[in-house]
């Protein structure tokens, strides 16, 4: 029997994931979506091969075995609490918000739920997790470079009066730990939270963020020093046309994770 998938959020990520499920993925079926603009979402559903209902965020769990959260971070609990309290699996993109809502992990434990965080716009989280098992990671550092328009309006920039419009050269706008980065740039660096959760935690994971007019892609470089290995990785993500804060790879990462859940062959840890 196919696993039923409900999607909370029908923007740059949710639309791509929903369309892939509608096209057909063995062992999976799209069961429901939730969207801020219900009428627009219902119109989009009419174009699907198998239209599904548009339901409120807190009812997604009723329609599905797996709930995919790809809504603004402020809606994480609206989606997560009822899903986890009823033993569902939650696939969340708002892992930055998860850092401030760790009680959801205990909620999942009590009710046989599960929280899964896709790799998203990063690479190498398998290697970071493996290196962390022996407790031998000494440092994890990530340097993020984004086109200025992809950072404009971030809470940290607003709070500190940092203007990134009209830049001619790269400007470092943040240095701190992953927890601070996730709170200050909630729409931009969920990747920082994912890296921290995979490795040595948010307090000890160092993040730099640059607004760089010379780049056209969201770029993340990771440098890890551990007893088992020293490694560095860099990825340059093409921004989504619909939302420059989101890379095109992010919804594809969600689809890959969902495929893995139903596939007879799974690659990677």
N, C-alpha and C positions, 0 to 999 in steps of 0.2 A: 504494500500500500504506500502511495506517495506521501512524503512529508509535506504538510501544508505550511506555506510561508505567508506571513502577513508583513506588510511594510509600513512603518510609521514615518511619514515624510515622503513627499512626491516631487522633490526638486531635482537638482542635477544628478544626485546619486540614486534616489528612489526610482526615478523614471527609467533609468538604464537597467537597474536590477529587475524591475517589474517587466520590462519588455523582454529581457532574456528569459525569464520564467514563462512568459506567455508564448515565446517562440518554442519553448520545450526544453526541459532539462530532465533527463531520466531520473526518476525517483523523487522528483520535486513537483509541486504545483503551487501556483499563486492562488491565495485564498481570499485576501482582502488588502486594502490599502487605507491609509489615512492621509488627509491633506488639509492644508490651511484653507484653500479655496475649493470647497466641496463641489460646486457646480462645474468648475473647470476640470477637476479630476474626473468627475462622472462623464463629461464630454470626451475626455481622453480615453476612458475605459470603453466607451462605445466603439472605439476603433480597434480594440483588442480582439484577438481570435476568441478568447474566452473571458468576457468581462467579469469582474469581481466587484463586490460591494465596497463602497467608500464608507468607513465607519469611524466613530470617534477614537482618539488615541487610547483611551482606557478600556476599549472593547476589542482591541486587536487580538488579545490573547484568546478570546472566545472563539475565534475563527481559525486558529492555527496551532501547530506544534512548535514552530520557530517564529519569533518576532524579530524583524530587522529594524533597528532604530537608526534612522538617518535624518532626523529632524534637528532643528536648533537645540543646542545643549540645554536650554532652559526647560525643555519638555522631556528630558531624560526620565525623571521620576514618574511622570504621567504615564509613560509607556512601560517602564521597567517594573515598577512596584506591583501592578496587578498581574503582569506576565510571570514574574518570579514567584509571587505568592501562590500562583496556581500551577507551579511546576513546569513552566515553559522554558525553552532555551531562548536567551536574548542575545542577539548579535548586535553589538553597539559600536557606532562610529564616534559617539561623544565620550571617548575615553578620557578626555581632559576633565569633563564634568564628573566622571567616575572617581577621580582622585578625591573629590570632596563629598562623595556619597558611598564610602566604603561599606556602610551598613547594608547596602544592597547585596554584597557578597554573603553576609550572614543570612540575609533573607533568602537568598538562593539556596544556601546550605540547609536551612530549616525545612524548605518545601520541595527539595529535590529539583530545584531549578538549576540553570547553568548560564553563566555569562561568558560570551566569546567575543574577543576583540580581533577583527581582521588586521592583516599587515598594513592595509591601506596604502598610503603613498610612500612607504618605506621599503627597504630591502634588508635582509640579513637578520631579522628578529629571531630566526631559528638559531643562528650562531650566537647571538647575545644570550638567549635563554640557556643554551648549552654551556656557555662559559660561566654563567652565573650559578650553575648547579654546585660546583665545587667551592663556591664562596671566594673565588680567586680573582674577581674583577677589581682592578685598582682604580680605573677611571673610565667614564663614558662621556663623550663630548659630541654634541651635534651643532653644526653650523648651517643655518637655514638662510637662503637668499631668495627673495621674491620680488617680482615687479612691484613698484610702489603702490599701484592701484589694488593689488591683492592684499595689502596691509592697511590701507586707508580706513579709518573708522574703528580700528581695534581699540578696546577699552584702555589698554596700557598707554597707547599713543594719546588718546583723548585726555586721560588723567594727568599725563606729564607734559601736555602741550607740545607734542612732537608732530611736526608737519612733514609729510613725505611727498607732497605735491610739488611738481616742477623740479625734481632733483636732476642734477647733471652728473653726479658721481654717487657711488655707493655710500650709504649711511648706516652705521650700526645703531639700531634703535633699542636693542635689549641685550643684556647679559645677566644671567641668573640661573636658577635651577628649573627643572622641568615643571614642577608644580606651579611656580610663579609664571612661567611661560604659558602654561595651559589656561591659567585664569586671566592673564592679560591679553591673550590672543586666542579666544575660544573658537573662532571660526577659521583659524589659520594653522595652529600647531597641535592638533590632536596627536600628531605623530610624536611629539615630545613626550606625551603621556604614555603612549604605547611603548616607546623605547624605554622609559623609566620602569614600567610595569614588567617588561621582559627582563630587565637587568637588575640594577642595584637600588632602584627606588627613586622617587622624584626629588628627594632632598639632595642626593649625591650625583644626579645626572645634570651636567652643565649644558646650557643652551645659549647660543648666540643667534640673534635674528638681524638680518640686514635687509634694508630696502635698497634694491639695486636696479637702476634704470637700464643697465647693460644686459640684464637677463630677461629672457622671454618665457622662461620655464621656472616653475617652483623647484628649487634645488636644495637637497638635503645631503650633507656629508656627515658621516658617523665615524668616530675614531674610538677604538676600544683597546685598553691595555688590561690584559688578564694573565693569570698564571698559565693557562692552557694555550693561549694564542694572543697575538697582537694583530688586529685587523682594522682596515678602514674601508668604507663603502661610500659611494656617491650615486645619487639618482637625480635625474632632471625630468620632472613631470610636466607634461603639457597641460596647461590650465584648461578647465572646462569652459566651453563657449558660454554656457548659461551662468556660470558662477566662477570668476577667476580665482576665488579663494580655494576652490576644490580642483584637484588634479583629475584628469580623465582616467588615471589608473585606479583611483579609489573605488568606484563602483565595480570595476573588473575584479578587484581583490575580494569584494564581497561575494561576487558570483563564483569565484574560484573556491572560496571557503564553503559555500553552500554545496557546490559540486562534490567537494571532498567528503561532506557529511553523508552523501548518498552513494558514493562511488565504491566499487569493490576493490579499487586500488588507490591508495593515498600516498602521496609523495611529500616528504618533509616531516619534521617533528611536530 
